[in-house]
């Protein structure tokens, strides 16, 4: 499968995401923010970083990038899209996902190995995990607190659209300990922790994050 990884000005983890895609058994295809061409990819990853310097609001400028017009269009047709950290913020700003990511409640940047539980293994990005699987991945953010109004939170919980939830400690003040959510169709997933930093034993806290990329093999087949 061909998985596109978008690079925005200020992206930091696009190379890591591309490596994780390859480790997951796919071909990584570099996509540029200024091009409205997805090059026929089977899925898209929006990586972490500080797109456009996080000016105005995290992800607020990226939503207007030419590539995002196509991502929004194709996501509506079922294209699997994974937004990691800054990518999650971009998905919310693009209205592909509800809610928003705001400043951590303790007002400090956090970088740590984080335990999370997979709450929904029915998405194209999580099907390799058992329901309720507990994994350790990397978390690094300054504006990672997920917030939404109560009706939205009730809908996410009631429809099983919370994809991952923080365990042991809530590192940023996310409501309901939410670490990741999906759209109603399940093809668009936003995740604040970084699974691409946990795909090999040499670097990071093991390989628990690899499932986010191997899941696509079955989903796209």
N, C-alpha and C positions, 0 to 999 in steps of 0.2 A: 504494500500500500504506500501511496505517496502522501506524506503529511507535511503541510506547509507551516513554517514557523515565521511569523511576522517580525520584522525589525523596525522599530520606531526610533527616532532620535532620542537617545537616553535609555534604550533597552540595555539591560545588563546580563540577562540570563538567556538570550536567544541562542547562544552557542551551546549552553548547557541543555537547553530544551531540545535542540537538534541532536545532540549526543544521546539524550534519553530516547528520542524517537528511534534512532538507529539501534540502540540497545533493546528496544521493544520489538525489533524485527521489521522496521519500515524504512523507506527512503525519506530522508529529510529534504524538503524543498524550501529554499530561502525565498521569502516574500518581502517586498519592500513597501513601506507605508505609503509611498507616493504613487504606487502603481495600482490601478483598478483591475488587476488581472491576477486571479488565483491559480493560474497555470494548471488547471485541471486536477487539483489536489483532491484527495478523498476526505480530508479533515484538516482543521486549522488549529494551531496553538498560538495564543497570544501570551508572550512570555513576561516575566517580571522585570522590574527596573523602575526607571523614573522617566516615562515617556514625556517628551517635551519639557523636561525638567520639573514635572508636576506643577507647572505654573497654572494659575487660576484655580484648578482643583485637579486632583489625581484622575487622569483619564479623560478629563473634560475636553481637551484639545484633540486627543487621539481619535475621539469618536467621529471627528470630521475628516480624518485622513481618507484619501480615495480608496484605499484597500478596505476600509471598514464599511463603505457603502456596499461592496460586494459581499463581505462577510455577513452583514445583516440580511442581505437578500438571499444568500444561499443557506444561511441558518434557518430561514423561514421555510426552506424547502427540505430541511432535514439534515443538512451538512453538520457533522459533529464538530463542535468548537469547544476548546478548553482554554479558559483564561486563568492564568496563575498570578496571584498577587496583583501587580499592576494590571495584568490582563483581566482579572476579576473586576477591578475598578472600571476598566474600559467597557466591559460588558454591561455593568450597571449604568454607566453614563450613556451607553448606546441603547438602553432600554431593552436589551435582550434578556436581562435579568432584573428583578425588582429590588428595591432597597438601595442602600449606599454603604460605602466604606468611609469611616471618619477617623479622626485622630484617636490613637490609643487612649484609654481612659486614664492611664498613668502618665501620659504626655511624654513618653520616652520611646525611642526606637528599641525594639526587642529582636534578639537573634538567639535562637535556641533550638535544640532538638525537641520536637513536640509530639506528644502522643495524641492521636486522633482515632475516632471510631468511624468506620464506614457504615453510614446509616441507610444508604440506598445503593445497592449493587446492580440496579437494573438500567443504568445508563451505559452508553458506549464506552465511557471512560472508566467505569468501575466494575464491570462484569467479571473481571478476573478475581475479585475479592469475594470472600464469603460475607453474607449479610452479618453485620455486627463485628467484622474483623477489626482488631486494634493494631494500628501500625505506628511507626515512628518516622517522621519526616522532618525536614528543616523548616523553621519559621523565621522570617526576617521582615519586619514591617514597622512603619511608624504610624501609618493610617490604615489599620487592619480591622477596626471594630465594625462589624456588620450591624447595621440598624435598618429598621423598617417599622411602619406603623403596625398596630396590633392586628388589624384585619389581614394584612399581608403575612405577618408571622403565623397567624392561625391557619391561613391557607397553605403556606409552605409546610407546616407541620401536618395538617390534615391530609394533604395530598402526597405526603412522603417525599417532598422535594428538598429536604435537608439531606445533602449528600454526605457530609462529614461533620463531626462535632468534636470540639476539644475535650480532652480527658485530663484528669488530674489537676490541671490549672487552666483557667481562662486567661490567656496571655495578653489580651488587648481590650477586654470589655465587650466583646461581641454578644449581642442579645441571644439568649437561648444557647449560648456556647457554640454558635454556628461557625464552622470553619469553611463550609462550602455548600452551595445550593445549585439547583438546576432549573431549567424552564419547564413548562408544563408538558412538553413533548419529550424531555429528557436528553435531547441531543446537545444542548448548550449547558456547560458546567463551569461554574466559577469557584475557584479554590484559593484561599489565602495562603496556606502553607505551600512549600515547594517540593513536589514529588520528584522533580528532575534532579534534585540534589541528593536523592537517596535511591540510586539505581545501580550502584556497584560498591563492593566492599572496600575498594581502595580509598574512596573519598566519601565522606558523609556517614550517616548513621545506618549503614547497611543498605539493603535493596528493597525495603518495604514500599518505596514509591514506584517501583517498576510496573506494578499492576495497572497504573493509570495509562500506560503506553501499550502493554501487551493486551489489554482488554479490547483494543481496536481490531485485533486480528479476527476475533470471532464476530465482533459487531459489524465490521465492514464486509466480511465474507457472506 
